Amino acid sequence: GWYHSHPHITVLPSHVDVKTQAMYQMLDAGFIGLIFSVFNSAPSKEQTIQVTAFQSLPGSAGAAGGLQGVSSADLAGLDLQTQEALRASAAEHLQESSGSSWQRKEVPLAVLQDGSNPSTLSDYVEVQKMLLAEEQAAHQQHKASSSSSSKSSNTSSIHE
């Protein structure tokens, strides 16, 4: 899958995020998108950290109307101004869309911890570190295989 952050805004995927996820799913149906939202202030002025996991589903742009794939629980923690901005953005997107579009499908996500400590920023940082390590390992493996195939093709051309 892939991941990115939305600093200072909601974790809800934008229409661009949902389309990007759809493209990744064309490569592998199991791809999951993760979005981290950090540095947010709740109405109580407490700092909040959110994460969501999602996939994309094909859907008709006008079928459901409003905020497709967004539950009232998703909006509950947001202030009224943000809720209205999301609704306006969704309405604008519906007007711009033609034919079929994509909608978000939430994927359950659990960050496991070792005991009684509540989730902390370090839990989320560890998830990002693990994802980065996986990505770096895949990159190194690709570089190694590209390098070895390049050497063998050079050798074969010399001996032809």
Summary of the structure (lengths in Angstrom):
residues: 160
radius of gyration: 20.6
end to end distance: 41.9
largest distance: 73.6
contacts: 369
relative contact order: 0.14
helix: 46%
strand: 22%
